[in-house]
Amino acid sequence: MFQIDPRLAGDTLEVAPLTLCQLLLLNDHRYDWLVLVPRRESVTEVLDLSPQDQAQLWREVTLVARVLRNAHPDCKLNIGALGNVVRQLHLHVLLRQEGDPAWPGPVWGHSPREPYAAEAGHAAAERWRVRLEQESQA
């Protein structure tokens, strides 16, 4: 049975289910940072997915990237799948801008997360859900 890794679940807020993935918001108010987790059991690498799921994963990454880019067209888009701490396959899609706390280096491991206040986090997740829905209908 599929479950999101406890560490990943503890660091994120739910945004929306997609066809293959669960879309999450990294709980760090400093970045526009979304995470896609394929809802497949015991998957640690993209290669562990079927060819059909691999194609669907990239469609969903592209959709999420468009949503982020449309919200902030002047930012740099970063996409990554590291898995060194959380082995469960998950892809990070985030926006970077000059002057963000980790710029120009990588955000991974730069500094501890700075979580949203509870209501602000839920509001941010809802904003991304609505933008995702709008982009899906476009």
C-alpha positions, -999 to 999 in steps of 0.1 A, spaced: 0 0 0 14 34 -10 24 58 18 44 90 17 76 87 36 71 101 71 99 126 68 86 139 35 51 141 49 64 160 79 81 186 57 52 193 34 16 203 31 -9 185 7 -19 204 -24 -37 180 -47 -38 145 -61 -27 143 -98 -32 113 -121 1 96 -109 15 118 -82 5 134 -49 14 171 -52 28 186 -20 41 221 -10 74 222 9 66 238 42 91 267 38 77 301 33 109 314 17 104 295 -16 77 285 -41 86 248 -39 63 220 -49 70 183 -47 56 154 -67 55 119 -52 44 91 -76 17 70 -58 35 38 -63 48 14 -36 85 9 -31 97 32 -59 130 49 -54 141 57 -89 124 70 -121 136 37 -137 115 18 -112 83 32 -129 67 16 -159 73 34 -192 37 46 -190 42 60 -155 75 76 -165 57 94 -193 29 105 -169 54 117 -144 70 140 -169 36 153 -180 29 161 -144 63 177 -138 57 199 -169 22 209 -157 35 219 -122 65 237 -138 41 257 -160 20 266 -129 50 279 -111 65 297 -141 31 314 -149 29 326 -113 64 341 -114 78 343 -150 110 361 -141 122 334 -117 145 305 -125 129 271 -125 147 242 -107 137 206 -111 155 179 -91 152 143 -78 179 137 -52 167 110 -28 198 110 -6 178 116 26 143 104 16 147 74 -7 111 74 -19 110 88 -54 99 124 -53 106 153 -76 112 189 -65 99 217 -87 108 251 -74 114 287 -83 146 305 -75 154 342 -77 184 363 -71 185 372 -35 167 342 -21 185 328 10 205 301 -9 211 320 -42 230 311 -63 238 278 -47 215 248 -43 187 250 -18 191 214 -6 209 214 27 214 252 27 196 260 59 167 247 81 132 251 67 113 281 79 77 268 81 46 288 72 24 299 101 -4 273 101 -31 293 83 -6 308 59 6 273 49 -29 261 42 -37 292 22 -5 288 1 -13 252 -6 -48 262 -16 -35 289 -39 -13 264 -57 -42 239 -59 -64 266 -76 -36 276 -100 -31 240 -109 -68 235 -116 -68 266 -138 -38 255 -157 -53 220 -162 -84 236 -177 -65 260 -200 
